[in-house]
Amino acid sequence: MKKLLLFLREHTTLLIFQLFLVLFILLLYWLDGFRGYNTAIYSVVMSILLTGAFLGAKFIMQRSFYNVIMRKPKQMEDALIRHVQSPEHRQTADYMRSLYGLYQNEVQTLYAAQHRHLHFMNQWVHQMKTPISVIGLLLQEDGEVDKRSIQEEIDKLQRGLDAVLVNARLETFEEDMQIEQVVLKRFIQQIVTEHKRLFITKGVFPDIQIDEHLIVPTDAKWMKVVISQFITNAVKYTFETNKRVYFTAEQTKEGFELNIRDEGIGIPASDLKRVTKAFFTGENGRISGESTGMGLYIAKEICEKLGHPLTIHSEIGRGTVVKVLFKNGETGESEDEETDRGTDGSDQNLRRQSDASGVERA
């Protein structure tokens, strides 16, 4: 009964139109003098019968559609209406299928993001236990506390906290993005200086060969996260001392390309295509035992959102080259040509600091 009432409400306008049509026919007969009452009655009856037959046939054809929409849904698949006859309802069914597909994609995206975040947090908590345990053991030792070792573990904790904050802010990246003109060499020097303790500890030194006037459009805060990740990987997977990490920039048809090349152990060819996948650690990650598999994934996500294509080339035993393309880069005069020597992350500067640190430890 509910289906029939719904059907009649849907066709109320048609019934009203038919009523006016019958009254119009009667008006014509009245104006003609009602010379044929039988013909007038026949016309009215046939109009009612034809209208009823049309609506009855249409109701039978659309009965399956009304069966579906009058039923209380139990799952999202119930939105996929099948066995409809009218063009309007077929179009509605196609629209619902497309809408269902969008819904499924959004649900899968949210589920993947939630699963990735949960997995990352589990790995991060497990990884943070190591430096905390090491600090606890160092504090329990008799004698003078090894401040250098404690500082190394604190640095690991700091990098871990930074990774969590970056991963959390990545979901609202567009709200936090601000593109500006950045002097590339000065920018790289500042990041290298912030990682000078890591360079000195590993005995690896930076070699920056970038034009002082090169300016690139990017978000300095987010790009700092990317470059820092590349530096950390380059130093972490360089196990021999007195090796270098080279920073160069070259012009291409599409813009300026920043190259960061290390002399580390390299990435196996079987892992190269998967190193930017979430939680993929590969052979090198198992060697170091400190990899979460999220560093290069986050770097790639940031580069894609900023519009900086990222490519990675590597060869076992010969190192890795990471390339970031800055489109629409230019060479011009920067506002401040004087570079702060105190923040100069050059090879010679870090060597002097390394030597001084070695003298202090001696």
Backbone hydrogen bonds in HBPLUS format (Angstrom, degrees):
<---DONOR---> <-ACCEPTOR-->    atom                        ^
c    i                          cat <-CA-CA->   ^        H-A-AA   ^      H-
h    n   atom  resd res      DA  || num        DHA   H-A  angle D-A-AA Bond
n    s   type  num  typ     dist DA aas  dist angle  dist       angle   num
A0005-LEU N   A0001-MET O   2.96 MM   4  6.29 161.7  2.00 153.6 158.3     1
A0006-LEU N   A0002-LYS O   2.92 MM   4  6.10 158.2  1.96 146.6 152.6     2
A0007-PHE N   A0003-LYS O   2.91 MM   4  6.13 153.9  1.97 144.9 152.5     3
A0008-LEU N   A0004-LEU O   2.87 MM   4  6.14 159.6  1.91 152.2 157.2     4
A0009-ARG N   A0005-LEU O   2.93 MM   4  6.14 157.0  1.98 148.2 154.3     5
A0010-GLU N   A0006-LEU O   3.02 MM   4  6.21 149.8  2.11 143.1 151.3     6
A0011-HIS N   A0007-PHE O   3.11 MM   4  6.39 139.7  2.28 141.3 151.9     7
A0011-HIS N   A0008-LEU O   3.15 MM   3  5.09 124.4  2.48  92.2 106.2     8
A0012-THR N   A0009-ARG O   3.46 MM   3  5.12 167.3  2.47 101.4 101.0     9
A0015-LEU N   A0011-HIS O   3.10 MM   4  6.43 156.9  2.16 151.4 157.4    10
A0016-ILE N   A0012-THR O   2.98 MM   4  6.26 159.8  2.02 154.6 159.9    11
A0017-PHE N   A0013-THR O   2.92 MM   4  6.11 154.8  1.99 143.7 151.0    12
A0018-GLN N   A0014-LEU O   2.90 MM   4  6.18 156.7  1.96 148.5 154.7    13
A0019-LEU N   A0015-LEU O   2.95 MM   4  6.21 150.4  2.04 145.4 153.5    14
A0020-PHE N   A0016-ILE O   3.00 MM   4  6.33 161.8  2.03 152.0 155.8    15
A0021-LEU N   A0017-PHE O   2.90 MM   4  6.14 146.3  2.01 144.4 154.8    16
A0022-VAL N   A0018-GLN O   2.93 MM   4  6.22 154.6  2.00 149.3 154.6    17
A0023-LEU N   A0019-LEU O   2.99 MM   4  6.26 165.8  2.01 152.9 156.8    18
A0024-PHE N   A0020-PHE O   2.89 MM   4  6.02 144.4  2.02 138.8 148.8    19
A0025-ILE N   A0021-LEU O   2.99 MM   4  6.32 149.0  2.09 142.5 150.5    20
A0026-LEU N   A0022-VAL O   2.93 MM   4  6.29 158.9  1.97 152.6 158.5    21
A0027-LEU N   A0023-LEU O   2.89 MM   4  6.09 146.7  2.00 141.3 150.8    22
A0028-LEU N   A0024-PHE O   3.02 MM   4  6.33 150.6  2.10 145.2 152.1    23
A0029-TYR N   A0025-ILE O   3.08 MM   4  6.45 156.9  2.14 148.2 154.2    24
A0030-TRP N   A0026-LEU O   2.90 MM   4  6.14 148.6  2.00 144.5 153.8    25
A0031-LEU N   A0027-LEU O   2.86 MM   4  6.13 157.1  1.92 149.3 155.2    26
A0032-ASP N   A0028-LEU O   2.98 MM   4  6.17 133.4  2.21 136.4 149.3    27
A0034-PHE N   A0029-TYR O   2.82 MM   5  5.19 158.0  1.86 161.4 153.8    28
A0033-GLY N   A0030-TRP O   3.05 MM   3  5.09 156.3  2.10 100.8 108.1    29
A0040-ALA N   A0036-GLY O   3.25 MM   4  6.57 154.5  2.32 146.0 152.7    30
A0041-ILE N   A0037-TYR O   2.90 MM   4  6.20 166.3  1.92 158.1 161.3    31
A0042-TYR N   A0038-ASN O   2.86 MM   4  5.99 156.4  1.91 145.3 152.7    32
A0043-SER N   A0039-THR O   2.92 MM   4  6.11 153.7  1.99 144.6 151.4    33
A0044-VAL N   A0040-ALA O   3.04 MM   4  6.33 159.3  2.08 150.2 155.1    34
A0045-VAL N   A0041-ILE O   2.95 MM   4  6.15 171.0  1.96 155.4 157.9    35
A0046-MET N   A0042-TYR O   2.90 MM   4  6.01 165.7  1.92 150.5 154.9    36
A0047-SER N   A0043-SER O   2.97 MM   4  6.08 151.9  2.05 141.5 149.5    37
A0048-ILE N   A0044-VAL O   3.02 MM   4  6.30 158.6  2.07 150.6 156.0    38
A0049-LEU N   A0045-VAL O   2.88 MM   4  6.11 164.4  1.90 154.0 158.7    39
A0050-LEU N   A0046-MET O   2.84 MM   4  5.90 166.8  1.86 149.2 153.3    40
A0051-THR N   A0047-SER O   2.95 MM   4  5.99 159.0  2.00 143.3 149.7    41
A0052-GLY N   A0048-ILE O   2.87 MM   4  6.02 163.4  1.90 149.0 154.0    42
A0053-ALA N   A0049-LEU O   2.82 MM   4  6.01 157.7  1.87 149.1 155.6    43
A0054-PHE N   A0050-LEU O   2.90 MM   4  6.05 156.8  1.95 145.8 152.1    44
A0055-LEU N   A0051-THR O   2.94 MM   4  6.18 167.6  1.96 154.4 157.4    45
A0056-GLY N   A0052-GLY O   2.84 MM   4  5.94 156.5  1.90 146.2 153.5    46
A0057-ALA N   A0053-ALA O   2.95 MM   4  6.07 163.9  1.97 147.5 151.5    47
A0058-LYS N   A0054-PHE O   2.97 MM   4  6.15 159.0  2.01 147.0 153.4    48
A0059-PHE N   A0055-LEU O   2.85 MM   4  6.00 152.0  1.92 145.1 153.0    49
A0060-ILE N   A0056-GLY O   3.02 MM   4  6.27 156.4  2.08 148.2 153.9    50
A0061-MET N   A0057-ALA O   3.02 MM   4  6.26 156.8  2.07 147.6 153.8    51
A0062-GLN N   A0058-LYS O   3.00 MM   4  6.18 144.2  2.14 143.5 152.8    52
A0063-ARG N   A0060-ILE O   3.38 MM   3  5.10 165.8  2.40  99.7 102.6    53
A0066-TYR N   A0062-GLN O   3.11 MM   4  6.49 159.5  2.16 155.0 160.0    54
A0067-ASN N   A0063-ARG O   2.89 MM   4  6.14 146.9  2.00 146.2 156.3    55
A0068-VAL N   A0064-SER O   3.17 MM   4  6.40 147.8  2.28 141.4 147.9    56
A0069-ILE N   A0065-PHE O   3.14 MM   4  6.47 169.7  2.16 155.4 156.9    57
A0070-MET N   A0066-TYR O   3.01 MM   4  5.85 139.2  2.18 142.0 150.3    58
A0071-ARG N   A0068-VAL O   3.24 MM   3  5.43 154.5  2.31 103.4 111.0    59
A0078-ASP N   A0075-GLN O   3.05 MM   3  5.75 160.3  2.09 117.7 123.8    60
A0079-ALA N   A0076-MET O   3.00 MM   3  5.77 167.3  2.02 121.5 125.7    61
A0080-LEU N   A0077-GLU O   3.07 MM   3  5.62 163.4  2.10 114.8 120.0    62
A0090-ARG N   A0086-SER O   2.89 MM   4  6.13 151.2  1.97 152.9 162.2    63
A0091-GLN N   A0087-PRO O   2.90 MM   4  6.10 155.7  1.96 145.5 151.7    64
A0092-THR N   A0088-GLU O   2.91 MM   4  6.19 150.4  2.00 141.0 150.0    65
A0093-ALA N   A0089-HIS O   2.80 MM   4  6.00 152.8  1.87 142.7 150.0    66
A0094-ASP N   A0090-ARG O   2.89 MM   4  6.18 156.0  1.95 147.1 153.4    67
A0095-TYR N   A0091-GLN O   2.90 MM   4  6.12 153.5  1.97 145.0 152.6    68
A0096-MET N   A0092-THR O   2.91 MM   4  6.18 153.7  1.98 146.9 153.8    69
A0097-ARG N   A0093-ALA O   2.95 MM   4  6.23 150.1  2.04 145.5 153.7    70
A0098-SER N   A0094-ASP O   2.98 MM   4  6.27 158.7  2.03 148.3 153.6    71
A0099-LEU N   A0095-TYR O   2.88 MM   4  6.10 157.9  1.93 147.9 154.6    72
A0100-TYR N   A0096-MET O   2.80 MM   4  5.95 149.1  1.90 141.2 150.1    73
A0101-GLY N   A0097-ARG O   2.90 MM   4  6.18 148.7  1.99 143.4 151.9    74
A0102-LEU N   A0098-SER O   3.02 MM   4  6.38 153.8  2.09 148.1 154.4    75
A0103-TYR N   A0099-LEU O   2.92 MM   4  6.17 155.4  1.99 145.3 152.7    76
A0104-GLN N   A0100-TYR O   2.87 MM   4  6.12 156.3  1.92 148.7 154.7    77
A0105-ASN N   A0101-GLY O   2.99 MM   4  6.24 156.8  2.05 146.0 152.1    78
A0106-GLU N   A0102-LEU O   2.95 MM   4  6.21 161.2  1.99 150.9 155.7    79
A0107-VAL N   A0103-TYR O   2.89 MM   4  6.10 160.4  1.93 150.7 156.5    80
A0108-GLN N   A0104-GLN O   2.87 MM   4  6.04 162.4  1.90 149.6 154.6    81
A0109-THR N   A0105-ASN O   2.88 MM   4  6.06 153.1  1.96 145.1 153.0    82
A0110-LEU N   A0106-GLU O   2.89 MM   4  6.11 165.4  1.91 151.5 155.2    83
A0111-TYR N   A0107-VAL O   2.80 MM   4  5.97 158.2  1.84 149.7 156.7    84
A0112-ALA N   A0108-GLN O   2.81 MM   4  5.93 159.5  1.85 144.8 150.8    85
A0113-ALA N   A0109-THR O   2.89 MM   4  6.11 159.2  1.94 148.1 154.1    86
A0114-GLN N   A0110-LEU O   2.88 MM   4  6.06 159.1  1.92 147.5 153.4    87
A0115-HIS N   A0111-TYR O   2.79 MM   4  5.96 162.7  1.81 151.2 156.6    88
A0116-ARG N   A0112-ALA O   2.78 MM   4  5.91 157.2  1.83 146.7 153.5    89
A0117-HIS N   A0113-ALA O   2.90 MM   4  6.03 159.8  1.94 145.2 150.9    90
A0118-LEU N   A0114-GLN O   2.90 MM   4  6.07 162.7  1.93 149.9 154.8    91
A0119-HIS N   A0115-HIS O   2.89 MM   4  6.01 161.8  1.93 147.8 153.2    92
A0120-PHE N   A0116-ARG O   2.84 MM   4  5.95 159.3  1.88 147.1 153.5    93
A0121-MET N   A0117-HIS O   2.91 MM   4  6.09 159.6  1.95 148.8 154.0    94
A0122-ASN N   A0118-LEU O   2.98 MM   4  6.19 156.7  2.03 146.3 152.7    95
A0123-GLN N   A0119-HIS O   2.97 MM   4  6.23 163.3  2.00 151.3 155.6    96
A0124-TRP N   A0120-PHE O   2.75 MM   4  5.91 157.6  1.80 149.2 156.7    97
A0125-VAL N   A0121-MET O   2.88 MM   4  5.99 166.9  1.89 150.2 153.0    98
A0126-HIS N   A0122-ASN O   3.13 MM   4  6.28 160.5  2.17 142.7 148.3    99
A0127-GLN N   A0123-GLN O   2.84 MM   4  6.05 152.1  1.92 147.5 155.8   100
A0128-MET N   A0124-TRP O   2.85 MM   4  6.05 151.0  1.93 151.9 159.7   101
A0130-THR N   A0127-GLN O   3.27 MM   3  5.82 143.9  2.41 109.4 116.9   102
A0132-ILE N   A0128-MET O   3.44 MM   4  6.54 162.7  2.47 146.3 151.2   103
A0133-SER N   A0129-LYS O   2.86 MM   4  5.98 154.9  1.92 148.0 155.2   104
A0134-VAL N   A0130-THR O   2.91 MM   4  6.18 157.6  1.96 155.1 161.9   105
A0135-ILE N   A0131-PRO O   2.89 MM   4  6.07 162.0  1.92 148.9 153.3   106
A0136-GLY N   A0132-ILE O   2.98 MM   4  6.20 156.1  2.04 144.4 151.2   107
A0137-LEU N   A0133-SER O   2.96 MM   4  6.26 154.4  2.03 148.3 154.5   108
A0138-LEU N   A0134-VAL O   2.90 MM   4  6.16 158.0  1.95 152.4 158.5   109
A0139-LEU N   A0135-ILE O   2.99 MM   4  6.19 153.9  2.06 148.7 155.2   110
A0140-GLN N   A0136-GLY O   3.19 MM   4  6.36 131.0  2.44 135.8 148.0   111
A0140-GLN N   A0137-LEU O   3.17 MM   3  5.10 133.0  2.40  93.3 106.2   112
A0141-GLU N   A0138-LEU O   3.33 MM   3  5.42 151.1  2.42  99.1 107.2   113
A0150-ILE N   A0146-ASP O   3.15 MM   4  6.45 161.4  2.18 151.9 157.5   114
A0151-GLN N   A0147-LYS O   2.83 MM   4  5.99 154.0  1.89 147.6 155.0   115
A0152-GLU N   A0148-ARG O   3.04 MM   4  6.33 148.8  2.14 143.5 151.3   116
A0153-GLU N   A0149-SER O   3.15 MM   4  6.49 154.5  2.22 146.4 152.3   117
A0154-ILE N   A0150-ILE O   2.88 MM   4  6.16 151.6  1.96 148.3 157.2   118
A0155-ASP N   A0151-GLN O   2.86 MM   4  6.09 150.0  1.95 145.3 153.5   119
A0156-LYS N   A0152-GLU O   3.11 MM   4  6.44 146.2  2.22 138.9 147.5   120
A0157-LEU N   A0153-GLU O   3.01 MM   4  6.36 154.5  2.08 145.3 151.8   121
A0158-GLN N   A0154-ILE O   2.84 MM   4  6.13 155.4  1.90 149.5 156.7   122
A0159-ARG N   A0155-ASP O   2.90 MM   4  6.15 160.2  1.94 149.4 154.0   123
A0160-GLY N   A0156-LYS O   2.95 MM   4  6.15 152.8  2.02 144.1 152.1   124
A0161-LEU N   A0157-LEU O   2.88 MM   4  6.17 157.8  1.93 151.1 156.6   125
A0162-ASP N   A0158-GLN O   2.90 MM   4  6.12 159.2  1.94 150.2 156.2   126
A0163-ALA N   A0159-ARG O   2.96 MM   4  6.16 151.6  2.04 143.2 150.6   127
A0164-VAL N   A0160-GLY O   3.09 MM   4  6.43 152.2  2.17 146.2 153.0   128
A0165-LEU N   A0161-LEU O   3.03 MM   4  6.31 163.7  2.06 153.5 157.4   129
A0166-VAL N   A0162-ASP O   2.91 MM   4  6.10 160.2  1.95 151.4 156.9   130
A0167-ASN N   A0163-ALA O   2.95 MM   4  6.07 162.1  1.99 145.6 150.8   131
A0168-ALA N   A0164-VAL O   2.97 MM   4  6.18 148.5  2.07 145.6 154.0   132
A0169-ARG N   A0165-LEU O   2.95 MM   4  6.17 158.7  2.00 149.1 154.6   133
A0170-LEU N   A0166-VAL O   2.96 MM   4  6.01 128.3  2.23 144.5 157.7   134
A0172-THR N   A0169-ARG O   3.08 MM   3  5.50 142.5  2.23 108.7 118.5   135
A0176-ASP N   A0173-PHE O   2.93 MM   3  5.33 144.6  2.06 110.7 121.4   136
A0180-GLU N   A0218-THR O   2.84 MM  38  5.60 163.8  1.87 141.0 143.0   137
A0218-THR N   A0180-GLU O   2.99 MM  38  5.60 163.5  2.02 158.7 158.4   138
A0182-VAL N   A0216-VAL O   2.87 MM  34  5.34 167.3  1.89 148.9 153.2   139
A0216-VAL N   A0182-VAL O   2.89 MM  34  5.34 159.5  1.94 148.9 151.8   140
A0187-PHE N   A0183-VAL O   2.99 MM   4  6.08 155.6  2.06 154.4 162.3   141
A0184-LEU N   A0214-LEU O   3.01 MM  30  5.95 149.0  2.11 150.0 159.6   142
A0188-ILE N   A0184-LEU O   2.90 MM   4  6.15 158.9  1.94 156.0 160.6   143
A0189-GLN N   A0185-LYS O   2.91 MM   4  6.14 161.0  1.95 152.8 158.4   144
A0190-GLN N   A0186-ARG O   3.02 MM   4  6.24 154.5  2.08 146.5 152.3   145
A0191-ILE N   A0187-PHE O   3.22 MM   4  6.51 157.0  2.27 145.2 150.9   146
A0192-VAL N   A0188-ILE O   2.89 MM   4  6.10 162.8  1.92 155.4 160.5   147
A0193-THR N   A0189-GLN O   2.92 MM   4  6.07 157.8  1.96 146.9 153.0   148
A0194-GLU N   A0190-GLN O   3.14 MM   4  6.39 149.9  2.23 140.9 148.2   149
A0195-HIS N   A0192-VAL O   2.96 MM   3  5.11 137.3  2.15 100.1 112.9   150
A0196-LYS N   A0193-THR O   3.15 MM   3  4.97 161.8  2.18 109.3 108.6   151
A0198-LEU N   A0195-HIS O   3.08 MM   3  5.34 119.5  2.47 102.8 117.1   152
A0199-PHE N   A0195-HIS O   3.08 MM   4  6.47 158.1  2.13 153.8 160.2   153
A0200-ILE N   A0196-LYS O   2.86 MM   4  6.05 168.5  1.87 154.0 157.0   154
A0201-THR N   A0197-ARG O   2.89 MM   4  5.96 161.0  1.92 146.9 152.5   155
A0202-LYS N   A0198-LEU O   3.16 MM   4  6.25 158.7  2.21 145.1 150.0   156
A0203-GLY N   A0199-PHE O   2.90 MM   4  5.91 119.4  2.27 139.9 156.2   157
A0204-VAL N   A0199-PHE O   3.04 MM   5  5.05 153.5  2.11 146.9 148.4   158
A0203-GLY N   A0200-ILE O   3.23 MM   3  5.00 141.5  2.39  92.3 103.4   159
A0242-ASN N   A0203-GLY O   2.67 MM  39  5.53 139.4  1.83 149.9 159.7   160
A0205-PHE N   A0243-LYS O   2.96 MM  38  6.42 159.5  2.00 150.3 155.0   161
A0245-VAL N   A0205-PHE O   2.92 MM  40  6.21 145.1  2.05 140.8 146.2   162
A0207-ASP N   A0245-VAL O   2.80 MM  38  5.96 146.3  1.92 158.6 152.5   163
A0247-PHE N   A0207-ASP O   2.81 MM  40  6.03 165.5  1.83 152.8 152.0   164
A0209-GLN N   A0247-PHE O   2.75 MM  38  5.89 177.2  1.76 171.5 172.6   165
A0214-LEU N   A0211-ASP O   3.23 MM   3  5.45 168.1  2.24 111.2 114.3   166
A0332-GLY N   A0213-HIS O   2.99 MM 119  5.24 164.4  2.02 144.3 140.2   167
A0215-ILE N   A0330-GLU O   2.77 MM 115  5.42 175.9  1.77 176.9 177.7   168
A0330-GLU N   A0215-ILE O   2.91 MM 115  5.42 170.1  1.92 164.1 167.5   169
A0223-MET N   A0219-ASP O   2.84 MM   4  5.88 161.8  1.87 160.0 166.4   170
A0224-LYS N   A0220-ALA O   2.93 MM   4  5.91 139.1  2.10 138.0 147.6   171
A0225-VAL N   A0222-TRP O   3.11 MM   3  5.27 125.2  2.42  97.6 110.7   172
A0226-VAL N   A0222-TRP O   3.31 MM   4  6.74 152.6  2.39 143.8 150.4   173
A0227-ILE N   A0223-MET O   2.94 MM   4  6.21 173.4  1.94 160.3 159.7   174
A0228-SER N   A0224-LYS O   2.92 MM   4  5.90 158.5  1.97 144.1 151.0   175
A0229-GLN N   A0225-VAL O   3.07 MM   4  6.22 149.2  2.17 140.6 148.3   176
A0230-PHE N   A0226-VAL O   3.08 MM   4  6.45 155.7  2.14 150.9 157.5   177
A0231-ILE N   A0227-ILE O   2.90 MM   4  6.18 159.5  1.95 153.9 159.5   178
A0232-THR N   A0228-SER O   2.90 MM   4  6.06 164.9  1.92 149.2 153.5   179
A0233-ASN N   A0229-GLN O   2.99 MM   4  6.18 163.9  2.02 149.2 153.2   180
A0234-ALA N   A0230-PHE O   2.89 MM   4  6.02 159.9  1.93 146.4 152.7   181
A0235-VAL N   A0231-ILE O   2.95 MM   4  6.13 163.9  1.97 157.2 160.0   182
A0236-LYS N   A0232-THR O   2.84 MM   4  5.82 160.9  1.88 147.9 154.5   183
A0237-TYR N   A0233-ASN O   3.03 MM   4  5.97 158.1  2.08 148.0 151.6   184
A0238-THR N   A0235-VAL O   3.20 MM   3  5.22 161.7  2.23 109.8 109.7   185
A0265-ILE N   A0237-TYR O   3.03 MM  28  6.16 155.7  2.09 169.1 168.0   186
A0246-TYR N   A0261-ARG O   2.71 MM  15  5.03 156.1  1.76 159.1 157.8   187
A0261-ARG N   A0246-TYR O   2.88 MM  15  5.03 159.3  1.92 145.5 151.1   188
A0248-THR N   A0259-ASN O   3.00 MM  11  5.18 163.9  2.03 148.3 153.6   189
A0259-ASN N   A0248-THR O   2.75 MM  11  5.18 175.5  1.75 153.3 154.9   190
A0250-GLU N   A0257-GLU O   3.04 MM   7  5.37 155.5  2.10 141.4 146.5   191
A0257-GLU N   A0250-GLU O   2.80 MM   7  5.37 171.9  1.80 159.2 161.3   192
A0252-THR N   A0255-GLY O   2.68 MM   3  5.23 164.9  1.70 164.9 170.4   193
A0256-PHE N   A0326-PHE O   3.04 MM  70  5.28 142.4  2.19 157.3 149.0   194
A0326-PHE N   A0256-PHE O   2.74 MM  70  5.28 174.8  1.74 165.8 165.4   195
A0258-LEU N   A0324-VAL O   2.81 MM  66  5.16 159.2  1.85 158.6 153.3   196
A0324-VAL N   A0258-LEU O   2.94 MM  66  5.16 155.7  2.00 143.8 151.9   197
A0260-ILE N   A0322-VAL O   2.90 MM  62  5.20 158.3  1.95 150.1 157.2   198
A0322-VAL N   A0260-ILE O   2.96 MM  62  5.20 164.1  1.98 139.6 143.8   199
A0262-ASP N   A0320-THR O   2.99 MM  58  5.58 159.5  2.03 156.0 161.9   200
A0317-GLY N   A0265-ILE O   2.83 MM  52  4.67 174.2  1.84 125.1 125.3   201
A0271-ASP N   A0268-PRO O   2.96 MM   3  5.38 145.6  2.08 110.1 120.2   202
A0272-LEU N   A0268-PRO O   3.13 MM   4  6.26 130.5  2.39 147.4 161.5   203
A0274-ARG N   A0271-ASP O   2.95 MM   3  5.35 150.0  2.04 112.9 122.7   204
A0277-LYS N   A0274-ARG O   3.03 MM   3  5.34 164.7  2.05 114.7 118.1   205
A0280-PHE N   A0277-LYS O   3.35 MM   3  5.66 164.5  2.37 125.9 124.4   206
A0279-PHE N   A0293-GLY O   2.79 MM  14  3.84 127.8  2.06 115.5 120.5   207
A0285-GLY N   A0281-THR O   3.14 MM   4  4.55 139.3  2.32 133.9 132.0   208
A0286-ARG N   A0282-GLY O   3.31 MM   4  6.59 148.8  2.41 142.2 149.7   209
A0287-ILE N   A0283-GLU O   3.11 MM   4  6.41 136.5  2.30 140.2 152.3   210
A0287-ILE N   A0284-ASN O   3.08 MM   3  4.98 125.8  2.38  91.4 106.1   211
A0288-SER N   A0284-ASN O   3.09 MM   4  6.43 162.2  2.12 156.5 158.4   212
A0289-GLY N   A0285-GLY O   2.90 MM   4  5.84 153.5  1.97 141.7 150.3   213
A0298-ILE N   A0294-MET O   2.90 MM   4  5.99 165.3  1.92 153.6 156.3   214
A0299-ALA N   A0295-GLY O   3.01 MM   4  6.27 156.7  2.07 145.1 152.4   215
A0300-LYS N   A0296-LEU O   2.88 MM   4  6.01 157.5  1.93 144.0 149.2   216
A0301-GLU N   A0297-TYR O   2.98 MM   4  6.24 160.6  2.01 150.4 155.9   217
A0302-ILE N   A0298-ILE O   2.96 MM   4  6.17 161.1  1.99 152.2 156.7   218
A0303-CYS N   A0299-ALA O   2.98 MM   4  6.18 164.0  2.00 149.2 153.8   219
A0304-GLU N   A0300-LYS O   2.91 MM   4  6.11 158.4  1.96 152.0 157.7   220
A0305-LYS N   A0301-GLU O   3.03 MM   4  6.25 158.3  2.08 146.8 152.6   221
A0306-LEU N   A0302-ILE O   2.91 MM   4  6.13 146.1  2.03 148.9 158.7   222
A0307-GLY N   A0303-CYS O   2.92 MM   4  5.94 117.4  2.32 135.8 151.0   223
A0308-HIS N   A0303-CYS O   2.79 MM   5  4.87 160.9  1.82 150.3 150.3   224
A0307-GLY N   A0304-GLU O   3.23 MM   3  5.03 143.7  2.37  92.4 103.0   225
A0325-LEU N   A0309-PRO O   3.07 MM  16  5.41 163.8  2.10 152.9 158.1   226
A0311-THR N   A0323-LYS O   3.01 MM  12  5.23 161.3  2.05 148.2 153.5   227
A0323-LYS N   A0311-THR O   2.85 MM  12  5.23 173.7  1.85 163.1 163.8   228
A0313-HIS N   A0321-VAL O   2.86 MM   8  5.15 169.8  1.87 157.5 161.0   229
A0321-VAL N   A0313-HIS O   2.69 MM   8  5.15 171.9  1.70 161.5 163.3   230
A0315-GLU N   A0319-GLY O   3.11 MM   4  5.90 161.0  2.15 168.0 173.8   231
A0318-ARG N   A0315-GLU O   2.99 MM   3  5.46 164.3  2.01 133.9 136.9   232
A0343-THR N   A0340-ASP O   3.08 MM   3  5.59 153.0  2.15 111.6 119.2   233
A0344-ASP N   A0341-ARG O   3.26 MM   3  4.92 166.6  2.28 101.2 103.1   234
A0350-LEU N   A0346-SER O   3.11 MM   4  6.32 165.6  2.13 151.0 154.3   235
A0351-ARG N   A0347-ASP O   2.94 MM   4  6.11 148.4  2.04 144.9 154.5   236
A0352-ARG N   A0348-GLN O   2.99 MM   4  6.25 155.1  2.06 149.2 154.9   237
A0353-GLN N   A0349-ASN O   3.05 MM   4  6.37 156.4  2.11 145.2 151.8   238
A0354-SER N   A0350-LEU O   2.76 MM   4  5.91 147.6  1.86 142.6 152.4   239
A0355-ASP N   A0351-ARG O   2.83 MM   4  6.07 158.1  1.88 148.9 154.3   240
A0356-ALA N   A0352-ARG O   2.91 MM   4  6.13 161.6  1.95 146.2 151.7   241
A0357-SER N   A0353-GLN O   2.86 MM   4  6.00 152.8  1.93 141.9 149.5   242
A0358-GLY N   A0354-SER O   2.87 MM   4  6.11 146.7  1.98 142.5 152.0   243
A0359-VAL N   A0355-ASP O   2.91 MM   4  6.25 147.2  2.02 147.9 156.8   244
A0360-GLU N   A0356-ALA O   3.00 MM   4  6.27 156.5  2.05 147.1 153.2   245
A0361-ARG N   A0357-SER O   3.02 MM   4  6.23 158.2  2.07 145.6 151.2   246
A0362-ALA N   A0358-GLY O   2.96 MM   4  6.10 140.7  2.11 136.5 147.4   247
